[in-house]
Amino acid sequence: MNPILALLKEHNVSDDQTRSVFQALTENPLMAMTTVQELGIPQDKLQSLMMLLMQQPNLIKEAVEELGLDFSKVEAAKASLNK
């Protein structure tokens, strides 16, 4: 299992909440951070999750694919942030 998804499951984040986080990530990455913070994950675990995402962004793609979402939307969101 993807380590991002495993961490969310470890903290009892529901499948619906997980999909919401990654849906927000595909539409508006900045908004996704707010959504993640509202999940009730302890600060130290949240910080390690953020570091994992920054160091291994490929994990986002893996998680999105594992959830059956459209990764091209993540790429489009990333491109719009870089403008």
Backbone as a printed PyTorch tensor [residue, N CA C, xyz], in Angstrom:
tensor([[[  0.8500,  -1.1860,   0.0000],
         [  0.0000,   0.0000,   0.0000],
         [  0.8880,   1.2390,   0.0000]],

        [[  0.4370,   2.2370,  -0.6770],
         [  1.1200,   3.5190,  -0.7290],
         [  1.2840,   4.0630,   0.6960]],

        [[  2.4790,   4.5810,   1.0520],
         [  2.6990,   5.0580,   2.4200],
         [  1.8000,   6.2270,   2.8230]],

        [[  1.3870,   7.0320,   1.8660],
         [  0.4690,   8.1410,   2.1800],
         [ -0.8750,   7.5650,   2.5940]],

        [[ -1.3740,   6.6260,   1.7980],
         [ -2.6600,   6.0010,   2.1070],
         [ -2.5770,   5.2060,   3.4100]],

        [[ -1.4490,   4.5520,   3.6350],
         [ -1.2650,   3.7790,   4.8710],
         [ -1.3180,   4.7020,   6.0920]],

        [[ -0.6720,   5.8600,   6.0110],
         [ -0.6790,   6.8020,   7.1350],
         [ -2.0880,   7.3100,   7.3960]],

        [[ -2.8210,   7.6020,   6.3370],
         [ -4.1980,   8.0680,   6.5120],
         [ -5.0560,   6.9830,   7.1560]],

        [[ -4.8980,   5.7400,   6.7120],
         [ -5.6600,   4.6280,   7.3080],
         [ -5.2800,   4.4180,   8.7740]],

        [[ -3.9820,   4.5650,   9.0630],
         [ -3.4920,   4.3990,  10.4390],
         [ -4.1730,   5.3780,  11.3850]],

        [[ -4.5520,   6.5330,  10.8710],
         [ -5.1970,   7.5490,  11.6980],
         [ -6.7030,   7.6000,  11.4670]],

        [[ -7.2320,   6.4600,  11.0270],
         [ -8.6790,   6.2820,  10.8820],
         [ -9.3370,   7.2950,   9.9630]],

        [[ -8.6280,   7.7190,   8.9250],
         [ -9.2160,   8.5920,   7.9210],
         [-10.0170,   7.6930,   6.9850]],

        [[-11.2790,   8.0120,   6.8270],
         [-12.1560,   7.1610,   6.0130],
         [-11.7590,   7.2090,   4.5380]],

        [[-12.2290,   6.2290,   3.7960],
         [-11.9730,   6.1880,   2.3540],
         [-12.5490,   7.4270,   1.6710]],

        [[-13.7280,   7.8630,   2.1240],
         [-14.3440,   9.0600,   1.5450],
         [-13.4900,  10.2970,   1.8070]],

        [[-12.9720,  10.4150,   3.0360],
         [-12.1130,  11.5540,   3.3630],
         [-10.8220,  11.5050,   2.5450]],

        [[-10.2700,  10.3070,   2.3760],
         [ -9.0480,  10.1450,   1.5930],
         [ -9.2900,  10.5720,   0.1540]],

        [[-10.3950,  10.1170,  -0.4150],
         [-10.7240,  10.5200,  -1.7890],
         [-10.9140,  12.0350,  -1.8700]],

        [[-11.5280,  12.6270,  -0.8580],
         [-11.7310,  14.0850,  -0.8480],
         [-10.4010,  14.8250,  -0.8480]],

        [[ -9.4570,  14.3230,  -0.0590],
         [ -8.1270,  14.9550,  -0.0040],
         [ -7.4770,  14.9150,  -1.3830]],

        [[ -7.4940,  13.7530,  -2.0110],
         [ -6.8380,  13.6420,  -3.3100],
         [ -7.6260,  14.3310,  -4.4130]],

        [[ -8.9370,  14.4060,  -4.2660],
         [ -9.7330,  15.1840,  -5.2190],
         [ -9.3760,  16.6590,  -5.0910]],

        [[ -9.2600,  17.1430,  -3.8420],
         [ -8.8490,  18.5340,  -3.6250],
         [ -7.4490,  18.7680,  -4.1730]],

        [[ -6.5830,  17.7830,  -4.0060],
         [ -5.2170,  17.8930,  -4.5160],
         [ -5.2060,  18.0330,  -6.0340]],

        [[ -6.1020,  17.3230,  -6.7050],
         [ -6.1450,  17.4160,  -8.1640],
         [ -6.7350,  18.7400,  -8.6380]],

        [[ -7.5940,  19.3330,  -7.8190],
         [ -8.2530,  20.5750,  -8.2290],
         [ -7.5390,  21.8210,  -7.7300]],

        [[ -7.0560,  21.7740,  -6.4920],
         [ -6.4220,  22.9480,  -5.9080],
         [ -5.4710,  22.4830,  -4.8040]],

        [[ -4.1950,  22.2930,  -5.1330],
         [ -3.2380,  21.7510,  -4.1580],
         [ -3.1430,  22.5520,  -2.8600]],

        [[ -3.2710,  23.8610,  -2.9290],
         [ -3.2050,  24.6610,  -1.7100],
         [ -4.3950,  24.3740,  -0.8020]],

        [[ -5.5520,  24.2000,  -1.3930],
         [ -6.7470,  23.8770,  -0.6180],
         [ -6.6240,  22.4850,  -0.0010]],

        [[ -5.9410,  21.5930,  -0.6760],
         [ -5.7680,  20.2370,  -0.1660],
         [ -5.0240,  20.2450,   1.1660]],

        [[ -4.0710,  21.1520,   1.3190],
         [ -3.3240,  21.2260,   2.5720],
         [ -4.2530,  21.5570,   3.7370]],

        [[ -5.2100,  22.4440,   3.4990],
         [ -6.1940,  22.7790,   4.5320],
         [ -7.0380,  21.5550,   4.8570]],

        [[ -7.4440,  20.8320,   3.8350],
         [ -8.2470,  19.6250,   4.0230],
         [ -7.4870,  18.5890,   4.8430]],

        [[ -6.1990,  18.4160,   4.5360],
         [ -5.3650,  17.4540,   5.2660],
         [ -5.2600,  17.8450,   6.7380]],

        [[ -5.0990,  19.1250,   7.0100],
         [ -4.9610,  19.5830,   8.3900],
         [ -6.2300,  19.3600,   9.1960]],

        [[ -7.3630,  19.2790,   8.5300],
         [ -8.6470,  19.0870,   9.2160],
         [ -8.9510,  17.6170,   9.5230]],

        [[ -8.0530,  16.7140,   9.1580],
         [ -8.3060,  15.2870,   9.3550],
         [ -8.0180,  14.8120,  10.7730]],

        [[ -7.4010,  15.6370,  11.5760],
         [ -7.1170,  15.2670,  12.9530],
         [ -5.8760,  14.4080,  13.1330]],

        [[ -4.9780,  14.4520,  12.1670],
         [ -3.7230,  13.7050,  12.2740],
         [ -2.7990,  14.4880,  13.2080]],

        [[ -2.1600,  13.8160,  14.1710],
         [ -1.2520,  14.5200,  15.0900],
         [ -0.1760,  15.2890,  14.3230]],

        [[  0.2190,  16.4280,  14.8710],
         [  1.1420,  17.3390,  14.1980],
         [  2.4380,  16.6570,  13.7420]],

        [[  3.0200,  15.8010,  14.5850],
         [  4.2770,  15.1590,  14.1970],
         [  4.0870,  14.2290,  12.9980]],

        [[  2.9750,  13.5140,  12.9590],
         [  2.6900,  12.6310,  11.8260],
         [  2.3590,  13.4410,  10.5720]],

        [[  1.6440,  14.5470,  10.7770],
         [  1.2970,  15.4200,   9.6620],
         [  2.5610,  16.0100,   9.0460]],

        [[  3.4890,  16.4020,   9.8960],
         [  4.7510,  16.9600,   9.4210],
         [  5.5460,  15.9120,   8.6430]],

        [[  5.5840,  14.6780,   9.1360],
         [  6.3110,  13.6340,   8.4120],
         [  5.6200,  13.3100,   7.0870]],

        [[  4.2970,  13.3970,   7.0480],
         [  3.5580,  13.1880,   5.8040],
         [  3.9300,  14.2640,   4.7840]],

        [[  3.9840,  15.5080,   5.2250],
         [  4.3280,  16.6120,   4.3240],
         [  5.7580,  16.4520,   3.7980]],

        [[  6.6690,  16.0330,   4.6570],
         [  8.0490,  15.8140,   4.2240],
         [  8.1110,  14.6890,   3.1860]],

        [[  7.3550,  13.6430,   3.4290],
         [  7.3060,  12.5200,   2.4990],
         [  6.8040,  12.9860,   1.1300]],

        [[  5.7720,  13.8090,   1.1320],
         [  5.2190,  14.3260,  -0.1180],
         [  6.2220,  15.2000,  -0.8580]],

        [[  6.9650,  16.0080,  -0.1170],
         [  7.9460,  16.8970,  -0.7520],
         [  9.1470,  16.1170,  -1.2830]],

        [[  9.5610,  15.0940,  -0.5540],
         [ 10.7400,  14.3270,  -0.9540],
         [ 10.4320,  13.2870,  -2.0270]],

        [[  9.2030,  12.7960,  -2.0460],
         [  8.8260,  11.7480,  -2.9970],
         [  7.4790,  12.0650,  -3.6520]],

        [[  7.4370,  13.1060,  -4.4840],
         [  6.1540,  13.4910,  -5.0950],
         [  5.5330,  12.3890,  -5.9520]],

        [[  6.3360,  11.4160,  -6.3720],
         [  5.7860,  10.2990,  -7.1460],
         [  4.7490,   9.5190,  -6.3330]],

        [[  4.8200,   9.6120,  -4.9990],
         [  3.8420,   8.9160,  -4.1530],
         [  2.4390,   9.4760,  -4.3470]],

        [[  2.3610,  10.7560,  -4.7030],
         [  1.0460,  11.3600,  -4.9700],
         [  0.4290,  10.6690,  -6.1810]],

        [[  1.2350,  10.5130,  -7.2290],
         [  0.7360,   9.8600,  -8.4440],
         [  0.2860,   8.4360,  -8.1340]],

        [[  1.1040,   7.7070,  -7.3720],
         [  0.7500,   6.3370,  -7.0170],
         [ -0.5610,   6.2810,  -6.2440]],

        [[ -0.7250,   7.1940,  -5.2800],
         [ -1.9450,   7.2050,  -4.4680],
         [ -3.1560,   7.5570,  -5.3150]],

        [[ -3.0000,   8.5450,  -6.1960],
         [ -4.1040,   8.9470,  -7.0650],
         [ -4.5220,   7.7750,  -7.9540]],

        [[ -3.5280,   7.0780,  -8.5030],
         [ -3.8420,   5.9160,  -9.3490],
         [ -4.4930,   4.7920,  -8.5400]],

        [[ -3.9940,   4.5770,  -7.3160],
         [ -4.5580,   3.5340,  -6.4590],
         [ -6.0140,   3.8310,  -6.1090]],

        [[ -6.3360,   5.1220,  -6.0020],
         [ -7.7000,   5.5300,  -5.6860],
         [ -8.5910,   5.5970,  -6.9280]],

        [[ -7.9760,   5.4410,  -8.1100],
         [ -8.7550,   5.4740,  -9.3440],
         [ -9.1210,   6.8710,  -9.7990]],

        [[ -8.3270,   7.8710,  -9.4010],
         [ -8.5850,   9.2530,  -9.8140],
         [ -7.7490,   9.5850, -11.0420]],

        [[ -7.9810,  10.7560, -11.6000],
         [ -7.3140,  11.1820, -12.8340],
         [ -6.0700,  12.0020, -12.5150]],

        [[ -4.8790,  11.4160, -12.7510],
         [ -3.6300,  12.1040, -12.4300],
         [ -3.3850,  13.3030, -13.3350]],

        [[ -3.9470,  13.3360, -14.5310],
         [ -3.7220,  14.4700, -15.4200],
         [ -4.2160,  15.7670, -14.7870]],

        [[ -5.2200,  15.6720, -13.9210],
         [ -5.7030,  16.8650, -13.2230],
         [ -4.6690,  17.3710, -12.2260]],

        [[ -3.9150,  16.4580, -11.6140],
         [ -2.8290,  16.8610, -10.7100],
         [ -1.7750,  17.6240, -11.5020]],

        [[ -1.4230,  17.1010, -12.6670],
         [ -0.4200,  17.7520, -13.5210],
         [ -0.8990,  19.1330, -13.9450]],

        [[ -2.1700,  19.2690, -14.3040],
         [ -2.7170,  20.5540, -14.7140],
         [ -2.6950,  21.5440, -13.5610]],

        [[ -3.0400,  21.0790, -12.3600],
         [ -3.0060,  21.9440, -11.1790],
         [ -1.5840,  22.4070, -10.8820]],

        [[ -0.6410,  21.4920, -11.0000],
         [  0.7630,  21.8200, -10.7680],
         [  1.2470,  22.8540, -11.7770]],

        [[  0.8620,  22.6950, -13.0230],
         [  1.2550,  23.6400, -14.0710],
         [  0.6740,  25.0250, -13.8050]],

        [[ -0.5580,  25.0800, -13.3330],
         [ -1.1680,  26.3850, -13.0530],
         [ -0.4960,  27.0720, -11.8760]],

        [[  0.0230,  26.2970, -10.9310],
         [  0.7530,  26.8880,  -9.7990],
         [  2.0970,  27.4400, -10.2310]],

        [[  2.6920,  26.8450, -11.2410],
         [  4.0080,  27.2690, -11.7030],
         [  3.9590,  28.5090, -12.5830]],

        [[  2.7730,  28.9800, -12.9380],
         [  2.6470,  30.1670, -13.8000],
         [  2.8110,  31.4320, -13.0180]]])
